[in-house]
């Protein structure tokens, strides 16, 4: 009998919060990075990091949240959607080690006011953009699965902490 087990040790990944997350895909010692954040622009919501991860891996062509899946197709496998896409990406997944690091920035309260939600979301988005820029400098644009990044002038204190943590863990 075959059994596959997913053991979520860090149950914090299931909690709604304003956070930064860094996803590292390692396939045969070839690493790619995705930097994301939680905090919705259209709704007062900050989905859990695990929820975001599952959306990023959605294989549907029409999805607007599957940046990692599309990044694997475009940057790693260099393919477009066709009749072989799903099989090609699944073959890539067969040797994949995926890690996700979550850095909580603010708690999420379900009764939060709209203006406070916007402030928190914008702060987390600013940190996300700074991290994407730093990762591009460190690893090169071809290793970053994010499609867009705004240039940011400010430097948040937490940036160095996050970068140092990831660099140490991924040596």
PyMOL commands that set and color helices and strands:
alter all, ss='L'
color gray80, all
select helices_A, chain A and resi 11-14+49-56+67-77+85-93+114-139+141-143+157-169
alter helices_A, ss='H'
color red, helices_A
select strands_A, chain A and resi 17-27+30-37+96-107
alter strands_A, ss='S'
color yellow, strands_A
deselect
rebuild
show_as cartoon
